[in-house]
């Protein structure tokens, strides 16, 4: 059984595991697999002091109701996602980008029981009984992963009644969970799927220093959020640097109104989180010895923050400027947690070596910049320069339109590097929207590349996906055909779209 | 790579320093020429420029003796692209209010963007790097969009930094201007080319409802007519009370006289029909911007000869006025015979994506050359710029040489000519790029000179 660990032990374990990992966010998951799967089991309250004290049952401490013990049920809104039915399928003749760095011409990809079972050249054997699709002239990639989305929490239509993405009532709202704001009928999910997006990280907005928990979802039609939830994916914690928190709260004459106010806010919160962790550690230690102990009062905000300190929740940090990223790195060291990814990161190119050294991914757009001061130095070559410095590079959307063409976005970022002779290949750049976001989201053991054993999240493109003319033709989630541009039976429409002008059509 | 960088840096410096004499003809050779005119594409041809004009174009044309020859190396030459409605030169940083000169403030139709045009905007050289050589600078009603939901720039909440001071914006956003995007001190080619007007949800926000907005607009146009008929009565205070100030009425006079179009921002099919009716009844010319449900009324738009400026990527029911938005809006409008101009959203960086938007429209059924025209010839036609937009003899030499297909993700301009003058590549974003792409030296990067 996985015990709750003290913050110090976690920091040490993290440091050890991080040293061994590449792009680095897998460190947070550890060898035991995804964090949520390895999260502490429900405290065996009924066994009380575990018998060591030899006291009678009548003297044992009373069990805590599960809702009052943060360890009792770390997954109170569990995923009900089940892969849709699939038939074993093989593709022949396509150009395959595996997102492991390989490009296979005239390649074969086999999917069986929702998993990738074979990837290789034209001689790769195809088992009997498998439906074979001739994909000559097409390109095949892993399903696109958008690591920064507000679909569902800022859905279409964008009316105030559905504006659920920013709990902008306090600079620290680590207690809120984006999944409780997701409206699964957001028609934006359908559009994103038609762009090849099979997995999304849905984040709270950036009004606050701590915006709340993000959640990772499979991009499948569902009537409930739970039906989309990616099984076993770790949670993220949305943090925000820079202009937004100080503008929102400074405008109300509250802290933070300055960059230094932001930093004081982060540090204060981590001190409180460590204190909360210590109180629960002390309580458990006493309880396990059969000593009398009062349980601390559960605090949802500190639950999330302390789970970051334990390495169970991944920090997803909105941060535009390079110098601010450097400050955030030091704060993480000061309190012993890990930043999984900087989001937006318009100035990643100024701190590429730092990101590479600290094993922190960065996610950015190709060229969305200059709309505010902290993005004024944004450049098209941002991703390419930081990539060249060895940083784990991710292209994200943060937008319901851009998410539909992350392939183009990655292509523009790649071209900006190649314009100055970087020689970035498609086999490499495809990682920016597949394998690398999977790492930053802690789901890279399950998806993000075409490798045997992984979930069969697959996109068949009409042509080279880095071309402006490319379209996602078939999109598979866990081996199941989830979208087909050529077959209306596989073009799901959200409840909202029914009976509307154009009937929610988004196909030619 | 470093060598390449240094070399290209030196080449650029030389290019910027060299006096580009208009007197010397220029011949662009070894190029695929996309004329955006009836000649279509010329697979391998030559364009000759002299005195700022295109003097010859074709497959069999020879470079004249003494001409400076630019070898396109098998690339593509297009007309300079034209941004059909943009904040270029009047907005540097969206969220920095002090850099925003695209809003009317206390005025309405009378606001005139021409006086705020900033030729030193860092976005001018950047725009040339996406092939844009001219822009129609159009005022916006309030903050003008841009940004993203995370930052709250889309009006979801109060986090927008740029919308300050427009608590009660007017229906009429003000008067537009045409600018060239060359390395010059005075960019304004023509002012007062349209009066911009927001209807639909945006207009309803100001007036209270769509109906109220249209009544106010009709009333304003009638006031402008009455004002124009008898200015002296107005000066003597002998007219009835008008809803707009003298300044605003004055701006609407050329509109009601049919000399200047209204640029009407509208999305919903029913609202588009209302605008067509307004145009008919008031006898005013209109250009539509937005029109994401335009495909539903394509035949009516074609019959009324009303052109539209669209962002073909709009396909979300993001509001109740874009429920029918589709990715083939451009293709369907074009097929119906509507003159379309393609642009990004108002956000500058999306404007830069106009050529990619045209490419995406091709993926959704718009013929390739129609897509090229939608960012060049059509925009010129919509705005009455008869001297640009195509590669034809006699036209102003606004030309872009591309490394490949200009609608693709993987290409860039290798040379940009405006008025026959090759433009310097002095782009702030490139200077930042080159500073940080180079290996770190002994001293801080801030010592590296561009």
Interface residues (C-beta under 8 A of the other chain):
Chain A: X148 X150 X154 X156 X157 X158 X159 X160 X163 X165 X166 X168 X187 X188 X191 X203 X205 X206 X207 X243 X244 X247 X248 X251 X318 X344 X349 X350 X352 X353 X367 X368 X369 X370 X371 X372 X373 X376 X377 X378 X379 X380 X381 X385 X388 X398 X399 X400 X401 X404 X405 X408 X411 X412 X414 X415 X416 X418 X419 X420 X421 X422 X466 X467 X468 X469 X470 X471 X496 X497 X500 X501 X502 X504 X505 X506 X507 X508
Chain B: X1 X4 X5 X92 X93 X94 X95 X96 X123 X146 X147 X148 X149 X150 X151 X152 X153 X154 X156 X157 X158 X159 X161 X269 X293 X296 X313 X314 X315 X316 X317 X318 X319 X320 X323 X324 X325 X326 X327 X328 X331 X347 X348 X349 X350 X352 X353 X356 X359 X360 X362 X363 X364 X365 X407 X408 X409 X410 X411 X412 X429 X430 X432 X433 X434 X436 X437 X440
